[in-house]
Amino acid sequence: MNRITCPLALRVSWVFILLALSACAGLPVRGTVGGQTIATRVDSEVARYYLGSYLAGNRTNPTLDARIDQIYQAIDGHLPSRIELKELSDEFSVDFAALYMADQIARVPANRRFRSAFNQVYEYTREAFPEGRMQVPQAGNYDVLFVPTYLYKRLTFTGADMAVPRKALQKVGFTCHFVETQDDGTIEANADLVAAAIRGLAPSGRRLIIVSASKSGPEVALALTKLGPAETHHVAAWINTVGALQGTPLIDDRVLPEVEFIVGKVNPAGVASMTTTQSRQRFESFRIPKHVFVVNYFGIPTVGSISFLAAKGFYPLRKYGPNDGIVLLPDMIFPDGVTLAEVGSDHLRLNDHMDIAGVALAVTVINWLESQP
């Protein structure tokens, strides 16, 4: 077999393996977590009991109920850390830990209020936007700055260039801007480009909402840190979508080395900047100005809901705990903001209607900002 057909055969085999896994993986269950009702498959009996019975108040296993109660008591008042989620994954299962994370996110009062507000706006947008009757009176008061993610010039089919939400927001009256970063550049180099774009929009007189995705999350965080309060007075909010704020073990473990086979040569320094070692050290240096409202937006999948594209990273990452197919769940959260988690979604399929979700999220952010004292 020649060098061209061999990698192709391996990829075809991987496709069939993933299809087989997605078709039969896990135990079927239906339940409600964090106010979201889902029908899916999970990786263990305890995860099925937790979602289908425990959270519904149908406690029929005294021993397991008591143990889960202990977990809530031990982690009461804060979101579980990466270490705590790994321990829950080892004791029970990864899906149990993921669903527990979803429930804890929803228990934070600010998160719960933001979710409720978003749901209302989303339902209105879902009906009004396709009919062309969506109106956003405040749109003229805001600029929206989009910062694309890794390889956005080459992986357009993944939505990396954020073209869909950009077009949708422009349709309802927003002035949108786009930072043309180096698509395989380092986080540090791109952060300088983002900082220049933020600085350049200050004279517009409009408030600025920044939208990032995945790798551009730490680029925005670093840019805001470098600019500080003095040069970000016009920045109202940052929507951190599936932000790889602390990198991904997929880079450490070289799980996706064949990316160059698909897209061509990439900058090795850009890859290195996404390792967990560099990223976690960088994360500790972030100092987002306190006047910037931060929204963390990401998906929480189970074995029964992971999409085909995200599955390649989802299964290798499970040894580290709950993840969205690219990043570990707690590593996408910037503290002191609100968190909006979509249960059943993942890194590459966050929402099936990103135009509607993008408009609804922007409107919810504006309503939230303008309702504060």
C-alpha positions in Angstrom: 0.0 0.0 0.0 1.5 3.4 -1.0 2.0 6.4 1.3 -1.1 8.2 0.0 -3.7 5.5 0.4 -2.5 4.2 3.7 -3.4 7.3 5.8 -6.7 7.5 3.9 -7.5 3.9 4.8 -6.7 4.6 8.4 -9.0 7.6 8.4 -11.8 5.6 6.7 -11.4 3.0 9.4 -11.6 5.7 12.1 -14.8 7.0 10.5 -16.5 3.6 10.8 -15.3 3.1 14.4 -16.7 6.5 15.5 -20.0 5.8 13.7 -20.2 2.5 15.5 -19.4 4.1 18.9 -21.9 6.9 18.4 -24.6 4.4 17.4 -24.4 2.1 20.4 -22.4 3.9 23.1 -24.0 4.2 26.6 -27.2 3.7 28.4 -30.4 5.6 27.3 -31.8 8.1 29.7 -34.0 11.2 29.7 -33.9 13.8 32.4 -33.5 17.5 33.3 -30.3 19.1 34.5 -29.7 22.8 34.9 -33.2 23.5 33.7 -32.4 21.7 30.4 -34.3 18.5 29.5 -32.3 16.0 27.4 -32.7 12.5 26.0 -29.3 11.0 25.5 -27.0 8.0 26.4 -24.6 8.0 29.3 -21.5 5.9 30.1 -22.6 4.3 33.3 -25.6 3.1 35.4 -24.8 5.7 38.1 -24.9 8.5 35.5 -28.2 7.2 34.3 -29.6 7.1 37.8 -28.2 10.6 38.6 -29.9 12.2 35.5 -33.0 10.1 35.4 -33.8 9.7 39.1 -31.7 11.6 41.6 -32.1 15.1 40.0 -35.8 14.4 39.5 -36.2 13.8 43.2 -36.9 10.1 42.7 -34.4 8.8 45.3 -34.6 5.0 45.2 -31.0 4.0 46.0 -30.3 5.0 49.6 -26.6 4.1 49.4 -25.9 6.0 46.2 -28.2 8.9 47.3 -26.2 9.3 50.5 -22.9 9.3 48.5 -24.1 11.9 46.0 -25.4 14.0 48.9 -21.9 14.0 50.4 -20.5 15.3 47.1 -22.9 18.2 47.1 -22.0 19.0 50.7 -18.2 18.8 50.0 -18.3 21.0 46.9 -21.0 23.3 48.1 -20.7 26.9 47.1 -18.3 26.7 44.2 -17.9 25.0 40.8 -15.9 21.8 40.9 -12.3 22.1 39.9 -10.4 20.1 37.4 -9.0 17.9 40.1 -12.4 17.4 41.7 -14.0 16.4 38.4 -11.3 14.0 37.7 -11.9 12.3 41.1 -15.6 12.1 40.4 -14.8 10.6 37.0 -12.6 8.0 38.6 -15.1 7.1 41.3 -18.3 7.1 39.2 -17.9 8.0 35.5 -17.0 10.9 33.2 -20.6 11.5 32.2 -21.6 11.6 35.9 -19.0 14.2 36.5 -20.0 16.2 33.4 -23.7 16.2 34.4 -22.8 17.2 38.0 -20.8 20.1 36.6 -23.9 21.2 34.6 -26.0 21.1 37.7 -23.5 23.1 39.7 -23.3 25.7 37.0 -27.0 26.1 37.1 -27.0 26.5 40.9 -25.1 29.7 40.8 -27.7 32.5 41.1 -26.2 34.7 38.4 -25.9 31.8 36.0 -29.5 30.8 36.6 -30.8 34.4 36.0 -28.7 34.7 32.8 -30.0 31.3 31.5 -33.6 32.4 32.1 -33.0 35.7 30.3 -31.3 34.0 27.4 -34.0 31.4 27.0 -36.7 34.1 26.7 -34.7 36.0 24.1 -33.8 32.9 22.2 -37.4 31.8 21.8 -38.3 35.3 20.5 -35.3 35.3 18.2 -36.1 31.8 16.9 -39.5 33.1 15.7 -38.7 36.6 14.7 -35.2 36.4 13.1 -36.1 33.9 10.2 -39.1 36.1 9.3 -36.9 39.3 9.1 -38.8 41.1 11.9 -36.1 40.9 14.5 -35.5 44.4 15.9 -32.7 45.4 18.3 -33.2 49.1 19.2 -29.9 49.2 21.1 -27.8 47.8 18.2 -26.7 51.3 17.1 -25.0 51.8 20.5 -22.7 48.8 20.2 -19.8 47.6 18.1 -19.2 43.8 18.0 -15.6 42.6 17.5 -15.2 39.0 16.4 -11.9 37.3 16.9 -11.6 34.0 14.9 -10.1 30.8 16.2 -7.3 28.5 15.2 -6.8 27.8 11.4 -9.9 29.9 10.6 -8.6 30.5 7.0 -8.3 26.8 6.4 -11.1 25.1 8.5 -14.0 27.2 7.4 -16.4 24.2 7.5 -16.1 24.2 11.3 -17.3 27.8 11.6 -13.9 28.9 12.8 -14.2 32.2 10.9 -17.5 32.9 12.8 -19.1 34.0 9.5 -22.6 32.8 10.5 -23.1 34.9 13.7 -21.3 37.8 12.1 -23.8 37.9 9.3 -26.7 37.4 11.6 -25.7 40.3 13.9 -25.2 42.6 10.9 -28.7 41.7 9.7 -30.3 43.0 12.9 -28.4 46.2 12.8 -25.1 45.7 14.7 -21.8 47.2 13.4 -19.5 44.2 13.3 -15.7 44.1 13.0 -13.3 41.3 12.4 -9.7 40.8 13.6 -7.6 39.1 11.0 -5.3 37.2 13.2 -2.6 34.8 12.1 -4.6 31.6 11.7 -1.7 29.5 13.1 0.1 32.1 15.1 1.0 32.1 18.7 -1.5 33.3 21.3 0.9 36.1 22.3 1.3 37.4 18.8 -2.4 37.4 18.1 -3.1 39.0 21.4 -1.2 42.1 20.2 -3.4 42.2 17.0 -6.5 41.9 19.2 -5.3 44.7 21.5 -4.7 47.0 18.5 -8.2 46.3 17.2 -9.7 47.1 20.6 -7.7 50.3 20.9 -8.7 51.3 17.4 -12.4 51.1 18.1 -12.3 53.4 21.2 -13.0 56.6 19.2 -16.3 55.3 17.7 -18.2 56.4 20.8 -20.0 53.0 20.9 -19.7 50.4 23.5 -17.8 47.3 22.5 -18.8 43.6 22.8 -15.9 41.2 22.0 -16.7 37.6 20.8 -14.0 34.9 20.8 -14.0 31.2 20.2 -11.7 28.5 21.4 -8.0 29.5 20.9 -9.0 33.2 20.5 -10.3 33.1 24.1 -6.9 33.4 25.7 -5.9 35.8 23.0 -8.7 38.2 24.0 -8.0 37.7 27.7 -4.3 38.5 27.2 -5.1 41.5 25.1 -7.5 42.9 27.8 -4.9 42.2 30.5 -2.3 44.1 28.6 -4.6 47.1 27.8 -5.9 47.3 31.4 -8.7 49.6 32.6 -7.4 52.7 31.0 -7.6 51.5 27.4 -10.7 49.4 27.8 -13.1 51.9 29.1 -15.3 51.4 26.0 -15.3 47.5 26.3 -18.7 46.5 27.8 -18.5 42.7 27.5 -16.5 39.7 26.4 -18.4 36.6 25.2 -15.9 33.7 25.7 -17.2 30.9 23.5 -15.7 27.5 24.1 -12.5 29.3 25.3 -9.4 27.2 25.5 -8.2 29.5 28.3 -5.9 26.8 29.8 -4.9 25.0 26.7 -5.8 21.4 25.9 -4.1 18.1 26.7 -4.7 17.1 23.1 -1.7 19.2 22.2 0.4 17.8 25.1 -0.4 14.2 24.0 -0.2 14.9 20.3 -3.5 13.3 19.7 -4.2 15.2 16.5 -0.8 15.2 14.7 -2.4 14.6 11.3 -3.8 18.1 11.2 -1.0 19.1 8.8 -2.1 16.2 6.5 -5.4 18.1 6.1 -4.4 21.8 6.2 -0.7 21.9 5.4 2.2 23.0 7.5 1.3 24.9 10.7 3.5 27.2 12.9 5.0 25.0 15.6 5.2 28.0 18.0 1.5 28.5 17.6 0.9 24.8 18.5 3.2 25.1 21.5 1.3 28.1 22.8 -1.7 25.9 23.3 0.0 23.4 25.6 -1.4 23.2 29.1 1.9 24.1 30.6 2.2 27.4 28.8 -1.6 28.1 28.9 -2.1 27.5 32.6 0.9 29.7 33.4 -0.6 32.4 31.1 -4.0 32.0 32.7 -2.7 32.9 36.1 -1.5 36.2 34.6 -4.9 37.3 33.3 -6.4 40.4 34.8 -9.6 41.3 33.0 -10.7 44.9 33.9 -13.6 44.6 36.4 -16.0 46.7 34.3 -15.9 44.1 31.5 -18.9 41.7 31.7 -17.7 38.2 30.9 -19.9 35.4 29.6 -18.5 31.9 29.4 -20.5 29.9 26.7 -19.8 26.2 26.0 -21.3 22.8 25.7 -21.3 19.8 28.0 -21.7 16.5 26.0 -22.2 12.9 27.1 -21.1 9.8 25.1 -24.6 9.8 23.5 -24.5 13.4 22.3 -20.9 14.0 21.2 -20.8 15.0 17.5 -18.8 13.1 14.9 -16.2 15.8 14.5 -15.6 16.3 18.2 -15.5 12.6 19.0 -11.9 12.3 17.8 -10.7 14.3 20.8 -13.5 13.5 23.2 -12.6 9.9 23.9 -8.8 10.4 24.4 -9.5 13.4 26.7 -11.8 11.3 29.0 -8.8 10.1 31.0 -8.5 13.7 32.2 -12.2 14.1 33.0 -15.2 15.8 31.5 -14.5 17.6 28.2 -16.2 19.0 25.2 -14.1 17.2 22.6 -11.3 19.7 22.6 -11.0 21.3 26.0 -11.6 20.2 29.6 -14.8 21.7 31.0 -13.4 23.8 33.9 -10.6 25.1 31.7 -13.1 27.1 29.6 -14.4 29.2 32.5 -13.1 32.6 33.3 -14.0 33.4 36.9 -16.1 36.3 38.0 -18.3 36.1 34.9 -21.5 34.2 34.2 -21.5 30.8 32.6 -24.1 29.5 30.1 -23.7 25.8 29.4 -25.5 23.9 26.7 -26.0 20.3 27.9 -25.7 17.8 25.1 -23.6 20.1 22.9 -19.8 20.1 22.3 -16.9 22.2 21.1 -17.7 21.9 17.4 -21.5 21.7 17.6 -22.4 24.2 20.2 -25.7 25.1 18.7 -27.5 23.9 15.5 -28.6 27.5 14.9 -25.6 29.7 15.5 -27.2 32.7 13.8 -30.2 32.6 16.2 -28.0 31.8 19.2 -25.5 34.6 18.3 -28.2 37.2 18.1 -30.0 36.0 21.2 -26.7 36.0 23.2 -25.8 39.5 22.1 -29.2 40.8 23.0 -29.2 39.1 26.3 -25.8 40.6 27.1 -27.0 44.1 26.3 -30.2 43.7 28.3 -28.2 42.4 31.2 -25.7 45.4 31.0 -28.4 48.0 30.7 -30.4 46.5 33.6 -27.5 46.8 36.1 -27.3 49.8 38.4 
